[in-house]
């Protein structure tokens, strides 16, 4: 590799790190004492501290919110995958009447503005007495998670050659056996990709969570962060620490499971 | 129809049924019910619930706050999406030749996109802080109230939105750019094409399709955007950042007019569908024409 391209690579990385700088600034703020947060020079000079993390873990609802977010996002992902995988297979492979119309409907669902259906869903959740429960959020989030899973997985199933499935059936396996033994393992990476996307969307979701929750019993991380209490002054250091905790799953996914995330993100757009 | 086909059709129905029922209850039905709600005057706290026909829509037609929200929504969408595309394509082209540190580059790129938008909101609120914020410090100790000035609040909001959504455009373009065969570039080099001509005549035309799709996704998302304005400005100051989604939300859950809020929600939905339909028509048109 030439020295010139090494310099170019380094410059691109530096530019991207600069773009991400607001996040690093928030990270730096989260470990600086309150007295230093009144001016940038003081913030830079102050020694690091874990006070804000201590305060957030001991005195705020963040620990409960993290548990709620984890539960809601995991259950939403599970529900969308369990309902969506067989549905996607049917849309991709089986003779379903009105298939084109169904696919169009699924795509239209992904374009639904949340603010349009939040009113009716609110009335529904109240009627079912589901306000302030995990179930309300799981169901509401499924309204955008399920269409996405159906759409992405139908595409991944189509990528499995029909011949592979037929070969298994010729060997005596029924359609269901061929599906679970042959197709499912081949689609597993696609399921992981769709699952990651849906998990992230549910983890980040604000509008439904803000509307359907009322207490610590179900408030998620974005709600807790949006409502972060300040008595006289805004507690910027605590908010920064809470932001870092809220960012943990997305960071882990971007850093550790990047390949699957990118696959899910680009699948819908690059496929014909 | 053979027995086998009949079995397959039945299996298809059974496998799709759970997903379709869930979508019918959680998406289609609320989507239809909202139309009915929008024709009612419904204020739960006062026990008011009666049919008023299209009067909410008639009110919106002459409501200056509504037209302001339409304008804010369109400005926000247009400028955000335009900036995302300019920067996103630039980043994709910069990444195209990246040899080392690709994983790190993509991780850095995706980080802003993957964070909860509430975190982004809180982060920018802190950066924009009039006395202790990093932005005013970098500008040489200014005391600009970015989120409090009606002229500055919307641009400040757009910057935060571009920060978190540009990576999406960049990533889609980058993924497409990686699939371009290197010998095309080799041939262009042999023919004596310069860097600018190569990008203009080879890379950008090949990106056209993915750009159209990214444009559709991003425009629809920007029209529906809610979280950032809700956290950063709440629609203020003086409604300078009140988009249709924020106006709908405030009507639904702050003044508790479920019917009126539903009517604004229906307008947002109509706008999204109109734009989607326009794009899809334009794309179909393009694909018919020889590239």
Interface residues (C-beta under 8 A of the other chain):
Chain A: X1 X5 X6 X8 X9 X12 X13 X15 X16 X17 X19 X20 X22 X23 X25 X26 X29 X37 X38 X39 X40 X41 X43 X83 X84 X86 X87 X89 X90 X91 X94 X95 X96 X97 X102 X105 X106 X108 X109 X111 X112 X113 X114 X115 X116 X117 X118 X119 X120 X121 X122 X123 X124 X139 X140 X142 X143 X146 X147 X150 X175 X176 X200 X203 X204 X206 X207 X210 X211 X221 X222 X225 X226 X228 X236 X239 X240 X243 X246 X247 X250 X251 X253 X254 X255 X258 X261 X262 X265 X266 X268 X269 X270
Chain B: X5 X7 X8 X9 X11 X12 X13 X15 X16 X18 X19 X20 X22 X23 X26 X27 X28 X29 X30 X31 X33 X34 X37 X91 X94 X95 X97 X98 X99 X100 X101 X103 X104 X105 X106 X107 X108 X109 X110 X111 X112 X114 X115 X116 X117 X118 X119 X120 X121 X122 X123 X124 X126 X127 X129 X131 X132 X133 X134 X137 X163 X166 X168 X171 X172 X175 X176 X179 X210 X213 X214 X217 X220 X223 X224 X226 X227 X230 X231 X245 X248 X249 X252 X253 X258 X261 X262 X265 X266 X268 X269 X272 X273 X276
